[in-house]
Structure formats: C-alpha cells, structure tokens
Amino acid sequence: METRRMPAKELEGIVGAEHVREAAPEDAVDGVQPSLVVEPGSVEEVGAVMRVAHREGLAVIVRGSGTKLGWGNPPAAADLILGTTRLDKVLEHAAGDLVLRVQAGVRLEELQKRLAGAGQMLAIDPPHPGATVGGIVAANASGPRRYKYGTIRDLIIGIKVVLADGTVARAGGKVVKNVAGYDLSKLFTGSLGTLGVIVEANFRLHPIPKAARTVAVELESPRAAREAAQAIMHSQVEATAVELHWSEEERLLSVLVESIPEGVEAKREAAAFLLRPFGEVRELSDEEAGALEPVLQGDGGEVPVKISAPPAELEDVLEELFGAAGRRGVGVRVRGHAATGVTYAGLRGGEEEIAALVEELREIRVRRGGSVVLLGGSPELKRRVDAWGPGGDYLGLARRVKEKFDPRGILGPGRFIGGI
C-alpha cells in the first residue's frame, strides 16, 4: 500500500501491516481527509512512527477514541492519524500511595472499574463515553466534580510523551510533590496533541466516597440561579458538584454531596436548607441525577460552546446568552458548573446565526477576562468563526512553546489557538 508521500510499507514494518490502513471518510477531521491510520502498540513504535513522519514532513493528528476530535479549528493538513488505543495497559497502581501510572489509550470507564476494586478513583467525570485517559489529558476535559477535585491538570503528577522528532521525554514522577521547575505535565495537558504524543501519565487518586446524595431546587430566574449557587459556595456544605440545568423546559440547580454514610445526611439537610429560599427543593434519585444530560458534541445537531466566567457572573452569562439567542432565533440548552464558572451551551439554529451569537458573546466575555470556545460544529461554521477566539497575551508564549517542541509544525497543524 503506497499513497501520496506515504511511506506505508515502512510504517507497516514498524507497527505491523494489520495496524496500518488507508483512512476512511469517517477518519476525516473537520472535513480534512487523512491518508493513513497508524496504530502503534508501544512507546518505541510511537517514537519510530514519529521519526518517519518528521523526516517526511507528514502532518500527524493524534487520536484516542475520537470523542473530542471535533475540538479546535480544522487542521491545516492531515496525512496520518496516529491512534493510541493499543496503548491500553495499567502499568502501576500503588494503592497504598494513591498513585497510578497508565498508558494513554486506557479507557476511563474501564480504569474506574478496576480502581473501584481498591475503593479508589481517578476523580474526574468528563461526559464523553469511551474517552481515553490520554485524550482527556490532551483536551483537559472535565466534568461536574471539578468543583471539589479540580481538572485532570490538578491530578496529573507525571507524563511521558513522544515529541515530533520521535524523542521520548519524561517529566514528573510518582509522588505528588516532585522536583520544582518547568512542569511539562501541566504544559501538555490541554495542548490538544499539538506539542507531542502523550503515551503515559501518572495520577494521584482519591478514595471513593461511601455515600452520595443529590438535592435540587427549581428556580425562577437567572438571579436566583446565581444566588443559590453562591449560597452553597460560601457555606460549610463542601459540595462535590454544583450544576445548573437551564433551558425552556428546565430551570434547575443540583448539588451533589458526598461523605461517609453518617455524614452525608447532614450535608444533604444543610444544602436543602440553603436552597429553600430560592424555590422548591427536592432530592433526586440516582436515576434522575443521571438523566440530567450534559451538552456534548453532536447531540441532536447541537453545537456545543464553552463559556468561562467568574461564578459571580452566572446571572450575566445567562442573560447575555439567552438574550443573544432570542434575537437570532437560536435554541439554547445550558449545563453549567455553576460554582466554577464553566458553562456549556448547546446551540440549535442556522450557522450564520450561531456564528454571530458566538462573536457577540465572545466580545463581552473576553473584555471581562473570560472566554467563549466553540467545541464543535461543522467545518463551515468554523470557517465563519474561530473555535478559540483571541489568544491575547498567551498567544505569543504559545507560539514560542510550539516552535520549541514541534519546529516543523507537523503535530495537529492549525488546530490550536491562533492557528498553531
């Protein structure tokens, strides 16, 4: 098998012929069609593949299970898809030290089941079924539990990556406090595969809470949503998650509390007491809480947008978002991490109207120190509106880092902020 500029036989010699194939239409990234899909089975094979790509100047898109491949701008080029799903081993689980070392292709659900046997968990809950650990790190994806535990960037303590020229690099280790200095683990987290191929990562773990309850309040207005969230944030409840669910049919704030069985009831009562001034309070069953759907890429034609703002501006974000949507006839469904200021909106409407809405909201939010990021949508929509928005002072630094780690620009070209 030989295609344009593609040293397919050489790649087959590295990873085995059964792990190299011509790319299919479904392998396209935002409409950009790659030539080959290569799936290495070891760090050494990843290094060898990258040396070939670097030598030939091939554009490489790194892919885990592909759940967040629609994030970022369309790539400027895509020759190879480098899949990491064969790197699926748990390398070390030091249960006594609450530390884990895994390969990038391990799927989070399977990992959590394994850790549960020791009463432990990797304390992240991004809403992307089938996501790999490496993909979660590359996208810095998070979920409701980020309020208590932070994002994957807060949990990662070590990393192994293969750089654009095939060099294997390591950073951090297996202890939470490590050598001070330039933290590559944090740098690669959220880089969307544009700095190197994440092949292994070390994390600190947490015990699984013994008991959990979810209480929720029906709300009348955006102001009530902000005030209810603030009441929980400024209390002694120590909630695990404070989530907003807002659409034409639903106006709900839910609070997840976790503890030992003897303590969780006290937490639930305290949360319910605080929420009572804002509307009707009820406890959700596990099934009801699980049915509160997140905003995901591709859900029923929704275009997902991530809005970052201080939690105290939640009321403003809702009014700006629904005001802009109403003027353009765009449907909106919101799922927000109300206590961290990260809100996800699912938008339904014409591409021109959605692009105008994003630009209007971005103009307000960026001026106030926040951001509005397009997490999906068609390639046509992304040609109308940049996925990331202005890079500000960060952009110059990001360009210098990219030039340092990938001077030929072969890793995910064009996908990151500023067209990096």
C-alpha positions as CSV (number, residue, x, y, z in Angstrom):
1,M,0.0,0.0,0.0
2,E,1.6,3.3,-1.1
3,T,-0.2,6.6,-1.2
4,R,0.9,10.2,-1.8
5,R,4.2,10.8,0.1
6,M,3.1,8.0,2.4
7,P,5.9,5.5,3.4
8,A,3.2,2.9,4.2
9,K,5.5,-0.1,3.8
10,E,8.0,1.5,6.3
11,L,5.2,2.1,8.7
12,E,3.9,-1.4,8.3
13,G,7.4,-2.6,9.2
14,I,7.2,-0.7,12.4
15,V,3.7,-1.5,13.8
16,G,2.7,-4.5,11.7
17,A,0.7,-4.5,8.5
18,E,-2.6,-5.1,10.4
19,H,-2.1,-1.8,12.2
20,V,-1.8,0.4,9.2
21,R,-4.7,1.1,6.9
22,E,-5.9,3.6,4.4
23,A,-8.0,6.3,6.1
24,A,-11.8,6.1,5.5
25,P,-14.2,9.1,5.2
26,E,-15.1,8.7,8.9
27,D,-11.4,9.3,9.8
28,A,-11.7,12.8,8.4
29,V,-11.0,15.6,10.9
30,D,-13.4,18.6,10.3
31,G,-13.6,17.7,6.7
32,V,-9.8,17.2,6.2
33,Q,-9.2,13.7,4.9
34,P,-6.0,12.0,6.1
35,S,-4.3,9.3,4.0
36,L,-3.3,6.6,6.6
37,V,-4.3,5.5,10.1
38,V,-1.4,4.0,12.1
39,E,-1.9,2.4,15.5
40,P,1.4,1.7,17.4
41,G,1.4,-0.8,20.2
42,S,4.3,0.5,22.2
43,V,6.1,3.7,23.1
44,E,9.0,2.6,20.9
45,E,6.7,2.2,18.0
46,V,5.2,5.6,18.5
47,G,8.7,7.0,18.5
48,A,9.6,5.2,15.3
49,V,6.4,6.4,13.6
50,M,7.1,10.0,14.6
51,R,10.7,9.8,13.3
52,V,9.3,8.8,9.9
53,A,6.6,11.5,10.0
54,H,9.2,14.1,11.0
55,R,11.6,13.0,8.3
56,E,8.9,13.1,5.6
57,G,7.2,16.3,6.9
58,L,3.8,14.4,7.4
59,A,1.0,16.2,9.3
60,V,0.0,14.0,12.2
61,I,-3.3,14.1,14.1
62,V,-3.2,12.2,17.4
63,R,-6.4,10.3,18.2
64,G,-7.5,8.3,21.2
65,S,-11.1,7.1,20.9
66,G,-12.0,10.3,19.0
67,T,-14.6,11.6,21.4
68,K,-13.2,15.1,21.2
69,L,-11.7,15.1,17.8
70,G,-14.1,17.9,16.8
71,W,-12.5,20.3,19.3
72,G,-10.3,23.0,17.9
73,N,-10.0,24.5,14.4
74,P,-10.0,22.4,11.3
75,P,-6.4,21.1,10.7
76,A,-4.4,22.9,8.0
77,A,-3.3,19.4,6.9
78,A,-3.7,15.8,8.0
79,D,-1.6,13.0,6.5
80,L,-1.5,10.5,9.3
81,I,-4.0,9.6,12.1
82,L,-1.9,8.2,14.9
83,G,-4.2,6.1,17.1
84,T,-3.3,5.4,20.8
85,T,-5.9,2.8,21.7
86,R,-3.5,-0.1,21.6
87,L,-1.5,1.6,24.4
88,D,-4.1,0.3,26.9
89,K,-2.1,-1.0,29.9
90,V,-2.3,-0.1,33.6
91,L,1.4,0.0,34.3
92,E,1.3,0.5,38.1
93,H,-1.3,1.0,40.7
94,A,0.3,1.8,44.1
95,A,-2.9,1.7,46.1
96,G,-1.2,2.4,49.4
97,D,0.2,5.6,48.0
98,L,-3.0,6.5,46.0
99,V,-0.9,6.8,42.8
100,L,-1.5,5.4,39.3
101,R,0.6,5.0,36.1
102,V,-1.2,4.2,32.9
103,Q,-0.8,4.2,29.2
104,A,-2.7,6.8,27.2
105,G,-5.1,4.5,25.5
106,V,-6.7,3.2,28.6
107,R,-10.5,4.0,28.6
108,L,-11.6,5.9,31.7
109,E,-14.7,3.7,32.4
110,E,-12.6,0.6,32.4
111,L,-10.0,2.2,34.6
112,Q,-12.6,3.4,37.1
113,K,-14.0,-0.2,37.4
114,R,-10.5,-1.5,38.1
115,L,-9.7,1.2,40.6
116,A,-13.1,0.6,42.3
117,G,-11.9,-2.8,43.4
118,A,-9.4,-1.0,45.7
119,G,-12.1,1.6,46.8
120,Q,-10.3,4.3,44.7
121,M,-11.0,6.5,41.7
122,L,-9.4,9.0,39.3
123,A,-11.5,11.9,40.4
124,I,-12.7,13.2,37.0
125,D,-16.0,12.7,35.3
126,P,-15.9,14.3,31.8
127,P,-19.1,13.4,30.0
128,H,-17.6,11.7,27.0
129,P,-18.4,7.9,26.9
130,G,-15.5,5.8,25.7
131,A,-12.9,8.6,26.2
132,T,-9.3,7.5,26.8
133,V,-7.1,8.9,29.5
134,G,-4.7,10.3,27.0
135,G,-7.5,12.1,25.2
136,I,-8.8,13.5,28.4
137,V,-5.4,14.9,29.3
138,A,-4.8,16.3,25.8
139,A,-8.1,18.1,25.9
140,N,-8.1,18.9,29.7
141,A,-11.7,17.7,29.7
142,S,-13.6,17.9,33.0
143,G,-17.0,17.4,34.5
144,P,-19.1,18.4,37.5
145,R,-16.6,17.0,40.1
146,R,-14.0,19.6,39.1
147,Y,-15.6,21.8,41.8
148,K,-14.1,19.6,44.5
149,Y,-11.3,17.8,42.8
150,G,-10.1,20.1,40.1
151,T,-9.4,19.1,36.5
152,I,-7.1,16.4,35.2
153,R,-4.4,19.1,35.2
154,D,-4.7,19.2,39.0
155,L,-4.4,15.4,39.3
156,I,-1.6,14.6,36.9
157,I,1.8,14.2,38.5
158,G,3.9,12.8,35.7
159,I,3.9,12.3,32.0
160,K,5.8,10.5,29.2
161,V,5.5,11.9,25.7
162,V,6.9,11.3,22.2
163,L,7.9,14.6,20.6
164,A,7.6,15.5,17.0
165,D,11.0,14.1,16.1
166,G,10.4,10.8,17.9
167,T,12.3,11.7,21.0
168,V,10.8,10.2,24.2
169,A,10.6,12.7,27.0
170,R,9.5,12.3,30.7
171,A,8.5,14.8,33.4
172,G,7.3,14.5,36.9
173,G,7.1,11.2,38.8
174,K,5.1,9.1,41.1
175,V,4.8,11.4,44.1
176,V,2.5,14.4,44.4
177,K,5.3,16.7,45.4
178,N,8.1,16.5,42.9
179,V,11.1,18.4,41.7
180,A,10.3,22.1,41.2
181,G,10.8,23.6,37.7
182,Y,9.2,23.7,34.3
183,D,6.1,21.3,34.6
184,L,5.7,19.5,31.3
185,S,2.8,17.5,32.7
186,K,0.8,20.7,33.1
187,L,2.1,22.1,29.8
188,F,1.0,19.1,27.7
189,T,-2.4,19.0,29.5
190,G,-4.8,20.8,27.2
191,S,-2.4,21.1,24.3
192,L,-4.7,19.1,22.0
193,G,-1.9,16.9,20.7
194,T,-0.1,19.8,19.2
195,L,3.1,19.5,21.3
196,G,3.7,15.8,21.4
197,V,2.1,12.4,21.6
198,I,1.0,11.6,25.2
199,V,1.9,7.9,25.8
200,E,1.8,7.5,29.6
201,A,0.7,9.5,32.6
202,N,0.9,9.3,36.4
203,F,-2.0,10.5,38.5
204,R,-2.9,10.9,42.2
205,L,-6.0,9.1,43.2
206,H,-8.8,9.6,45.7
207,P,-10.9,7.2,47.8
208,I,-14.4,6.6,46.5
209,P,-16.9,8.4,48.8
210,K,-19.0,5.9,50.8
211,A,-22.3,7.7,50.3
212,A,-23.8,10.4,48.0
213,R,-27.0,12.4,47.7
214,T,-28.2,15.0,45.2
215,V,-30.6,17.8,46.1
216,A,-32.0,20.2,43.6
217,V,-34.0,23.4,43.5
218,E,-36.4,24.7,40.9
219,L,-35.5,28.2,40.0
220,E,-37.5,31.2,38.6
221,S,-34.7,33.5,37.3
222,P,-31.0,33.8,36.4
223,R,-30.6,35.9,39.5
224,A,-32.0,33.1,41.7
225,A,-29.6,30.7,39.9
226,R,-26.6,32.8,40.8
227,E,-27.7,33.5,44.4
228,A,-28.4,29.8,45.0
229,A,-25.0,28.7,43.7
230,Q,-23.3,31.4,45.8
231,A,-25.2,30.3,48.9
232,I,-23.7,26.8,48.5
233,M,-20.2,28.0,47.6
234,H,-20.0,30.3,50.6
235,S,-21.3,27.7,53.1
236,Q,-19.7,24.8,55.0
237,V,-21.5,22.2,52.9
238,E,-18.4,21.2,51.0
239,A,-20.3,20.1,47.9
240,T,-18.7,17.9,45.3
241,A,-20.6,19.5,42.4
242,V,-23.0,22.4,41.9
243,E,-24.6,22.1,38.5
244,L,-27.0,24.3,36.5
245,H,-29.5,22.8,34.1
246,W,-31.2,25.6,32.1
247,S,-33.5,25.5,29.1
248,E,-37.0,26.4,28.0
249,E,-38.3,23.3,29.8
250,E,-36.0,23.1,32.8
251,R,-34.6,25.5,35.3
252,L,-32.7,23.5,38.0
253,L,-29.7,23.8,40.2
254,S,-28.4,20.5,41.6
255,V,-26.0,20.0,44.4
256,L,-24.1,16.7,44.8
257,V,-22.8,16.0,48.4
258,E,-20.7,13.0,49.3
259,S,-19.3,11.7,52.6
260,I,-19.4,8.8,54.9
261,P,-23.0,7.4,55.4
262,E,-23.2,9.0,58.9
263,G,-22.3,12.4,57.5
264,V,-24.0,12.6,54.1
265,E,-27.5,13.2,55.6
266,A,-26.3,16.2,57.5
267,K,-24.8,17.6,54.3
268,R,-28.0,17.0,52.4
269,E,-30.0,18.7,55.0
270,A,-27.7,21.7,55.1
271,A,-27.8,22.0,51.3
272,A,-31.5,21.8,51.2
273,F,-31.9,24.4,53.9
274,L,-29.7,26.8,51.9
275,L,-31.6,26.2,48.7
276,R,-35.1,26.6,50.1
277,P,-35.3,30.4,49.8
278,F,-34.9,30.1,46.0
279,G,-37.6,27.6,45.1
280,E,-39.0,24.1,45.6
281,V,-36.3,21.8,46.8
282,R,-36.3,18.0,46.3
283,E,-33.9,15.1,46.4
284,L,-33.0,13.4,43.1
285,S,-32.7,9.7,42.8
286,D,-29.6,8.3,41.2
287,E,-31.6,7.7,38.1
288,E,-32.9,11.3,38.0
289,A,-29.5,12.7,38.6
290,G,-28.0,10.5,35.9
291,A,-30.7,11.6,33.4
292,L,-29.6,15.2,33.6
293,E,-27.9,15.2,30.2
294,P,-24.6,17.0,29.6
295,V,-24.0,19.2,26.5
296,L,-22.0,17.1,24.1
297,Q,-20.6,17.5,20.6
298,G,-23.1,16.2,18.0
299,D,-26.0,15.7,20.3
300,G,-29.0,16.0,18.1
301,G,-27.4,18.7,16.0
302,E,-26.5,20.9,18.9
303,V,-23.4,23.0,18.6
304,P,-21.5,22.9,22.0
305,V,-19.9,26.1,23.3
306,K,-17.9,26.5,26.5
307,I,-18.2,29.8,28.3
308,S,-15.7,30.7,31.1
309,A,-16.6,33.5,33.5
310,P,-16.3,34.2,37.2
311,P,-19.1,32.2,39.1
312,A,-20.5,35.5,40.4
313,E,-21.3,36.5,36.8
314,L,-23.5,33.5,36.2
315,E,-26.6,35.7,36.0
316,D,-25.0,37.9,33.4
317,V,-23.9,34.9,31.3
318,L,-27.4,33.5,31.2
319,E,-29.0,36.8,30.3
320,E,-26.4,37.6,27.6
321,L,-26.6,34.1,26.2
322,F,-30.4,33.8,26.1
323,G,-30.8,37.5,25.0
324,A,-28.4,37.0,22.0
325,A,-30.1,33.6,21.2
326,G,-33.6,35.1,21.3
327,R,-32.7,37.9,18.9
328,R,-31.4,35.4,16.4
329,G,-33.9,32.6,16.8
330,V,-31.3,30.2,18.2
331,G,-32.4,27.5,20.6
332,V,-30.2,27.1,23.8
333,R,-29.8,24.4,26.4
334,V,-27.3,25.1,29.2
335,R,-25.4,22.8,31.5
336,G,-23.1,24.8,33.8
337,H,-20.6,24.1,36.5
338,A,-22.2,26.9,38.5
339,A,-19.6,27.0,41.2
340,T,-16.6,27.1,38.9
341,G,-17.9,29.5,36.3
342,V,-17.6,27.0,33.4
343,T,-20.8,26.8,31.4
344,Y,-21.6,24.6,28.4
345,A,-24.3,25.7,26.0
346,G,-25.9,23.6,23.3
347,L,-27.0,25.8,20.4
348,R,-29.6,25.0,17.7
349,G,-30.0,27.1,14.7
350,G,-28.5,28.4,11.4
351,E,-24.8,28.6,11.1
352,E,-24.8,32.3,10.4
353,E,-26.9,33.0,13.5
354,I,-24.8,30.7,15.7
355,A,-21.6,32.4,14.5
356,A,-23.0,35.8,15.2
357,L,-24.1,34.7,18.6
358,V,-20.7,33.3,19.5
359,E,-19.0,36.5,18.3
360,E,-21.3,38.7,20.3
361,L,-20.9,36.7,23.5
362,R,-17.2,36.5,23.0
363,E,-16.8,40.2,22.6
364,I,-18.5,40.7,26.0
365,R,-16.8,37.8,27.9
366,V,-13.2,38.4,26.6
367,R,-13.5,42.0,27.5
368,R,-14.3,40.9,31.1
369,G,-11.5,38.4,31.3
370,G,-13.3,35.2,30.2
371,S,-13.6,33.2,27.1
372,V,-16.0,31.6,24.7
373,V,-14.8,28.4,22.9
374,L,-16.6,26.6,20.1
375,L,-16.3,22.9,20.9
376,G,-17.9,21.5,17.8
377,G,-19.9,22.4,14.8
378,S,-19.4,21.9,11.1
379,P,-16.2,22.9,9.2
380,E,-18.3,25.6,7.5
381,L,-19.2,27.0,10.9
382,K,-15.6,27.0,12.0
383,R,-14.7,28.9,8.8
384,R,-17.1,31.6,9.9
385,V,-15.9,31.8,13.5
386,D,-12.6,30.8,15.0
387,A,-13.0,28.0,17.6
388,W,-10.8,29.6,20.2
389,G,-11.2,33.3,19.9
390,P,-8.4,35.8,20.6
391,G,-5.3,34.5,22.2
392,G,-4.3,37.7,23.9
393,D,-1.0,37.8,25.8
394,Y,-1.0,34.0,25.9
395,L,-0.7,33.6,22.1
396,G,2.9,34.8,21.8
397,L,4.1,32.4,24.6
398,A,2.1,29.5,23.0
399,R,3.8,30.1,19.6
400,R,7.2,30.0,21.2
401,V,6.4,26.8,23.0
402,K,5.1,25.2,19.8
403,E,8.3,26.2,17.9
404,K,10.4,24.6,20.7
405,F,8.6,21.3,20.7
406,D,7.5,21.0,17.1
407,P,9.5,23.3,14.9
408,R,8.3,21.7,11.7
409,G,4.7,22.1,12.8
410,I,3.7,18.6,11.9
411,L,1.5,17.9,15.0
412,G,-2.1,18.9,14.6
413,P,-1.2,21.9,12.4
414,G,-3.7,24.7,12.7
415,R,-6.0,23.2,15.3
416,F,-4.8,25.1,18.4
417,I,-5.3,28.7,19.4
418,G,-4.1,31.3,16.9
419,G,-3.8,28.6,14.2
420,I,-0.9,26.9,15.9
